[in-house]
Amino acid sequence: MKQDAILIIGDDLRINKPFLEYIFESYEKRRGELGEVNFMPKNSKDLPFAIENFAQNFSFLTIFGDDEAYATSSKILATLTNDCLELKTPDVLVPKNAINFTKNSFLVKLNETQISLVRAIPTQNLGEILTPVGDESAYFCLFDVDEESAKILLSPLANTYDVKTNQTALIDGLCLIRAQANKFGQLEGFLQGAKTLFSQKMMEGDDPIEFIAKKLIASGKKIAFAESCTAGLAAAKFARVSGVSAAFDGSLVTYANRIKHDWLGVGDEILDTYGAVSEQCVRAMLNGAIISTDADFALAISGIAGPEGGSASKPVGTVFVGAMSRDKSVIVERLLLKGGRNYVREQSVLHAFICLLRLKSDEFLG
């Protein structure tokens, strides 16, 4: 059987991208990664057959729906499990033989499949996902290591500890690894071996930005941002980490050249001679961010995300990113990125954070 399926009931949830992101993020925290995502309308007559089919093909099914879909699905699950609904508390109606339940969710077993039904109403807290915690697996990132090299170097280690690995490139020079122990595998031994093999190249977890944020929080140091084409995306991604206020000093979005000059002190001679998309401009933006804040580190980004605005010398996808520390150590890199506008912006942000790792690798990876 396949492992995980997700069923989202209702077109109102399907079109609500921010709420879907909340659902997926919550699911990933519980299970480790997304399963196969499916959508169905609330009024579908095929809903009972669909749920029964999922139960024949997946080990775990998690269903999300609003009050109407939740009530309908509760009745279907009770019928499919030859059960009946009963009041567990004055306001909680769930199948009598439910494995577990809360006010806004319950867990039942149909054949060999565990099914969690979760009440999902936009603008409200999501019900608790009762699907069991995911299988033992771990994620880590390797920087300045390409995908093929990571695969070659990790393969003997994975064989030794009976661990399965998958890898993907987040950006050039930043590889995400997923490691999962086989039946008799030793995941912890594999991870310790990987740390030794990739000394000062390895970050725990699947999010390098979260890794950096937690390092800054633990060290009591702060960071500031000066952004142009990414329009605050680096700062926003940094702020997703819980407790980040202890490490986040400030952020300046300086799209217009006048604002770069007035807020960050980027000289007119730099803007007139080299342009806003240049190493010189990003160096000046970094310096301005350090001077304007109490931060220990600054990141800066300026580029052409597209689809318009490119030229022969600076085509779409040309982005300069950089990092600076309070001691004025600095790294600036020129990138030529591929993809749509927002994908270029996403890549730019990751590259900027990787500049910080290269700048002070001992502090973050020592």
C-alpha positions in Angstrom: 0.0 0.0 0.0 1.0 3.6 -0.6 1.7 5.6 2.6 -0.2 8.9 2.8 -3.2 10.5 1.1 -4.8 13.9 1.8 -8.4 14.6 0.8 -9.6 18.2 0.9 -13.3 18.6 0.5 -14.8 21.8 -0.9 -13.9 24.1 -3.7 -13.9 26.9 -1.1 -10.8 25.4 0.4 -9.3 24.5 -2.9 -9.2 28.2 -4.0 -8.0 29.6 -0.7 -4.2 29.4 -1.2 -3.2 31.0 2.2 -5.4 28.5 4.1 -4.2 25.6 2.0 -0.6 26.6 2.9 -1.7 26.5 6.6 -3.2 23.0 6.1 -0.1 21.7 4.3 2.3 23.3 6.8 0.4 21.7 9.7 0.3 18.3 8.0 4.1 18.4 7.3 4.8 19.1 11.0 2.8 16.0 11.9 3.8 13.6 9.2 7.1 15.0 8.0 6.1 15.6 4.4 3.0 15.9 2.3 1.2 12.8 0.9 -0.8 12.6 -2.3 -3.1 15.6 -2.3 -6.7 15.2 -3.7 -9.7 17.5 -3.9 -13.4 16.8 -4.1 -16.5 19.0 -4.1 -18.7 18.9 -1.1 -21.8 17.8 -3.0 -20.0 14.9 -4.8 -22.1 11.7 -4.7 -18.8 9.8 -5.2 -17.4 10.8 -1.8 -18.2 7.5 0.0 -16.6 5.5 -2.9 -13.6 7.8 -2.9 -12.9 7.4 0.8 -13.4 3.6 0.5 -10.9 3.6 -2.4 -8.3 5.6 -0.5 -8.7 3.1 2.4 -7.8 0.2 0.0 -4.7 2.0 -1.4 -3.2 4.0 1.4 -2.0 3.4 4.9 -3.1 6.8 6.2 -5.8 9.2 5.0 -6.3 12.7 6.4 -9.6 14.5 5.4 -10.1 18.2 5.7 -13.4 19.9 5.4 -15.6 22.8 6.8 -18.6 22.2 9.0 -20.8 20.8 6.2 -18.1 18.5 4.8 -17.1 17.5 8.3 -20.7 16.4 9.2 -21.1 14.5 5.9 -17.7 12.8 6.2 -18.5 11.8 9.8 -21.6 10.0 8.7 -19.8 8.3 5.8 -17.0 7.1 8.0 -19.4 5.8 10.6 -21.3 3.9 7.9 -18.1 2.5 6.3 -16.8 1.2 9.7 -20.2 -0.2 10.7 -20.3 2.2 13.5 -22.6 4.9 14.8 -22.1 8.5 15.9 -22.5 9.4 19.5 -21.9 12.4 21.7 -18.6 12.0 23.5 -19.0 15.4 25.3 -22.0 17.8 25.1 -20.6 19.2 21.8 -18.5 16.5 20.3 -20.2 14.0 17.9 -17.8 11.2 16.7 -18.0 7.5 15.8 -18.5 5.4 18.9 -15.4 3.3 18.3 -13.1 6.2 17.3 -9.4 5.5 18.2 -9.0 9.1 19.3 -10.9 12.4 19.1 -10.8 16.1 20.0 -13.4 18.8 19.6 -12.6 19.3 15.9 -11.2 16.0 14.7 -11.3 12.3 15.2 -9.3 9.2 14.1 -10.9 5.9 13.0 -9.7 2.7 11.3 -11.2 1.4 8.1 -9.7 -2.0 7.2 -6.0 -1.4 7.7 -6.1 2.3 7.0 -6.1 5.0 9.7 -8.3 7.9 8.8 -8.2 11.3 10.5 -11.1 13.7 9.8 -10.2 17.4 10.6 -12.5 20.4 10.7 -11.0 23.1 8.5 -12.7 26.5 8.4 -10.8 29.5 6.9 -9.9 32.3 9.4 -10.1 29.8 12.3 -7.7 27.4 14.0 -7.3 24.1 12.2 -8.5 21.0 14.1 -5.8 18.7 15.4 -4.4 16.3 12.9 -4.6 12.9 14.7 -2.9 10.8 11.9 0.1 9.2 13.7 3.5 10.9 13.6 5.4 10.1 10.5 8.0 7.3 10.0 11.4 7.9 11.4 13.2 10.1 8.8 15.5 13.1 8.9 16.3 16.0 6.6 19.6 17.9 6.2 21.1 20.4 3.8 24.6 20.5 2.3 25.9 23.7 1.0 28.7 24.0 -1.6 27.9 20.4 -2.5 26.1 19.5 -5.8 23.4 16.9 -6.0 25.4 14.3 -7.8 28.4 14.6 -5.5 26.1 14.3 -2.5 24.6 11.1 -3.9 28.0 9.6 -4.6 29.5 10.5 -1.2 26.5 9.4 0.8 25.8 6.1 -0.9 28.5 4.0 0.9 27.4 5.5 4.2 23.7 4.8 3.5 24.5 1.2 2.6 26.5 0.8 5.9 23.6 2.0 8.0 20.8 0.5 5.9 19.3 3.9 5.1 17.5 5.2 2.0 18.3 8.7 0.8 16.8 11.1 -1.7 18.4 14.4 -2.7 17.3 17.5 -4.6 19.0 20.8 -5.5 17.3 23.8 -3.8 19.7 26.1 -5.6 23.1 25.5 -7.3 25.4 24.5 -4.5 22.6 23.8 -1.9 21.3 20.2 -1.7 18.5 18.9 0.4 18.8 15.3 1.6 16.0 13.1 3.0 17.2 10.1 4.9 14.9 7.3 6.1 15.9 4.1 7.9 14.9 0.8 6.4 13.4 -1.9 8.6 16.7 -2.6 10.4 18.4 0.7 9.6 20.3 2.9 11.9 19.3 6.5 11.2 21.2 8.1 14.0 24.5 6.4 13.0 24.0 7.5 9.5 23.5 11.1 10.5 26.5 11.1 12.8 28.5 9.7 9.8 27.2 12.4 7.5 28.2 15.2 10.0 31.7 13.8 10.0 31.9 13.4 6.3 30.5 16.9 5.6 32.2 18.9 8.4 31.1 22.6 8.1 28.9 21.8 5.1 25.9 20.3 6.8 22.7 22.0 8.3 20.1 20.0 10.1 16.5 20.2 8.9 15.0 21.0 5.5 15.0 24.8 5.8 18.4 26.5 5.8 16.8 29.8 6.7 15.3 28.3 9.9 18.7 26.8 10.7 20.4 30.2 10.4 17.7 31.9 12.4 18.0 29.4 15.3 21.8 29.8 15.3 21.4 33.6 15.5 18.8 33.3 18.3 21.1 30.9 20.3 24.1 33.2 19.9 22.2 36.4 20.8 23.2 38.0 17.5 21.0 40.0 15.1 20.5 40.4 11.4 19.1 43.1 9.1 17.9 43.1 5.5 18.1 45.5 2.6 16.1 44.3 -0.4 15.1 45.5 -3.8 13.8 42.9 -6.3 12.8 40.5 -3.5 10.7 43.2 -1.8 11.1 41.9 1.7 10.9 38.2 0.9 14.1 37.4 2.7 12.9 39.2 5.8 9.5 37.5 5.6 11.0 34.0 5.3 13.3 34.7 8.3 10.3 35.9 10.3 8.4 32.6 9.8 10.7 31.1 12.5 9.2 31.1 16.0 11.2 33.3 18.4 12.9 35.2 15.6 12.3 38.6 17.2 15.3 38.0 19.4 17.5 38.0 16.2 15.6 40.3 13.8 16.8 43.9 14.0 15.0 45.4 10.9 14.4 45.4 7.2 14.5 48.0 4.5 12.7 47.5 1.1 14.4 49.9 -1.2 12.9 49.5 -4.7 13.5 52.9 -6.1 16.9 54.4 -6.6 15.9 57.5 -4.6 15.1 55.3 -1.6 18.3 53.4 -1.9 20.1 56.7 -1.8 18.0 58.3 1.0 17.6 55.3 3.3 20.8 53.3 2.7 23.2 56.0 1.6 23.9 54.4 -1.8 25.8 57.2 -3.7 24.5 58.8 -6.8 27.8 58.0 -8.5 27.3 54.3 -7.9 23.7 54.3 -9.2 24.7 56.5 -12.2 27.8 54.6 -13.1 27.0 51.0 -12.3 23.2 50.9 -11.8 21.1 49.5 -9.0 21.8 45.9 -10.2 25.5 45.8 -9.5 28.0 44.6 -7.0 28.8 48.1 -6.1 25.2 48.9 -5.3 24.8 45.8 -3.1 28.0 46.5 -1.2 26.6 50.0 -0.5 23.2 48.6 0.5 24.9 46.2 2.9 27.0 49.0 4.4 23.9 51.2 4.8 22.0 48.4 6.5 24.8 47.8 9.0 25.1 51.6 9.7 21.4 52.1 10.1 20.8 49.2 12.5 22.3 47.5 15.5 22.6 44.2 13.6 25.6 42.0 13.6 24.9 40.9 10.1 23.2 42.3 7.0 21.9 40.7 3.8 21.2 42.6 0.6 19.6 41.7 -2.7 19.2 43.7 -5.9 18.3 42.2 -9.3 16.1 41.8 -12.3 13.4 39.2 -11.5 11.6 39.6 -14.9 9.9 38.9 -17.0 10.7 42.4 -18.3 13.6 44.7 -17.5 16.6 42.8 -18.8 19.3 43.9 -21.2 22.2 42.4 -23.1 24.6 43.0 -20.3 22.1 42.3 -17.5 19.6 39.8 -18.7 16.5 38.8 -16.7 17.6 36.7 -13.8 20.7 38.8 -13.1 20.8 39.2 -9.3 23.5 40.4 -6.9 23.3 39.1 -3.4 25.6 39.7 -0.5 26.3 39.4 3.2 28.2 41.7 5.6 29.2 41.5 9.2 29.7 44.4 11.6 33.4 44.0 11.2 32.8 44.9 7.6 33.7 41.5 6.2 31.7 41.1 3.1 30.8 38.7 0.3 28.8 39.7 -2.8 27.9 37.3 -5.6 26.5 37.8 -9.1 23.9 35.3 -10.1 22.2 34.4 -13.4 19.0 32.6 -12.3 16.5 30.8 -14.5 12.7 30.4 -14.0 9.7 32.6 -13.5 9.7 35.9 -11.6 8.8 34.5 -8.2 11.0 31.5 -8.5 13.9 33.8 -9.3 13.1 35.8 -6.2 12.9 32.6 -4.1 16.3 31.4 -5.4 17.8 34.9 -4.7 16.8 34.7 -1.1 18.4 31.3 -0.5 21.6 32.5 -2.2 21.7 35.5 0.0 21.5 33.4 3.2 24.2 31.0 1.8 26.4 34.1 1.4 26.1 34.5 5.1 27.2 30.9 5.7 30.3 31.4 3.5 31.1 34.7 5.2 31.1 33.3 8.8 31.0 29.5 8.4 32.8 29.0 11.7 30.0 30.8 13.6 27.1 28.9 11.9 28.6 25.5 11.2 31.6 25.2 13.5 
